[in-house]
Amino acid sequence: MDVFAEYLAKIDNPVHQVTVEEVLAWVLQEFPQLEPRIGWNQPMFTDHGTYIIGFSVAKGHMAVAPEKAGMDHFAEVLKQGGVDHTKLLIRMKWTNPVDYGLLRQLIEYNIADKADCTSFWRV
């Protein structure tokens, strides 16, 4: 988690800080093969040099960015579940519990889908 220490220290709201730290720690625990890193001033995880998932903090939510292909793949799940999202990210509101089941699905999908990917982003 040392790689994320500076990022976490900059989160003003202590409750949000704890939530983000818990999510990042969960990803590291559940997917130890992923490499934690900071990119574009945000915490993210890569697998063999390719992007898997990233996170960012906003006033009302934690944004989860699984890349557009991940968003497209789960579009119906997100719609049916009433999950707040855009074309490129999911908004997990601070007032709701973190949906770890959804995070697991997103990460597992990207790991499998990008197993042979040789670039950072999908081409």
N, C-alpha and C positions, 0 to 999 in steps of 0.2 A: 504493500500500500504506500510505500515511500514515494513512488512515482506520482501519486495523487495528493500528497500532503499539502503542497503549496496551493493547489486548486481548492481543496477542501477548506483550507484556512481562510480563503477569500469569500466564502459563503457567509453572508451577514447573519442570516437567521439560523440560530443554533439547532432548531428542530429540523430545518431543511438540510443543514450540514450533516446531522446524524443520519437522516434518511438516505442521503446520497452515499455517505460512507458505508452504510449497511448494504446498499444495492451493489456498490463496487466490490465490497468484500464477498458478497454472495456470488457474483460472477466469477471472481477468482477461485472461490471454493468449489463451485459447481463445474467450472470449465478451466481446470488448471493448465491446460495446454494453450490457452489464449495468452497473448502478450499484452499486458497493460501499458498504455502510453498516453501522453498528452499530444494532441494534434489539433491545430486550429484553436488552441486555448481551451480544449475540452477533453475530458477523460474518454478514452476509447479502448477497444480491444481489437487485436488483430490475430490472424492465424496464418502462419507461413507467409507473413508480409502482406496479407490482404485484409481489408477492413471487414469487420464482423458487426460491430455495434458501437454506438457512441451515445454520450449523455451530455445534457447541459441543463442549466438552472435558469428559470425565469421566475418572476414574482409569484405567479399563480400555480406553477407546475414544474415538474422535472420533465424535460423533453428526452425522448428515446428515439434515436435515429438508426434504423436497421438497413438503410439504403433503400432506394426506390423499389427495387425488385422485391425486397422483403415486404414493403408496404403493399405492393400490388398483390403479392401472394396471399396476404392475410386481409385483404380489403373487405371481404364478406364477413369474416370473423369480427373485425373491428366494427363494422356497421351493425351486425346483429347484436354485438355486446354493448353498443352505445358508447364505444370508446372515442374520446375526443382526439381527433387527428387531422393532419393535413396530408398532402401527397408525399411528404418526405419525413414526417415525424409524428410520434404519438405524444400527447400531452397527458402525463400522469399527474393529476391534481394533488396538491399537498394535503388536501382534506380527505382524500381517499387512501385506503391501504394500497401498497405497491402490489401490482398484479404479477407475482413471480411466475405464475403459470404461463402467462403471455410472454414474459421475458424469455423463459426457457424455450418456448416454441420459436420465437424470433431468432434466438441465438443458434439453436439446433438446425433450423432451416438454413441460415446463412453458412454455417460450417459445412453442411452437406452440399449445398448448392455451389459453394465456392471452393470445393475440395481441390479442383484442378485449375483454379484461377491463378494466373501468374502476375496479375496487376493489382494495384491497391484497390481501385474501384472497378466495378464491372464495366466492361467495354460495350 
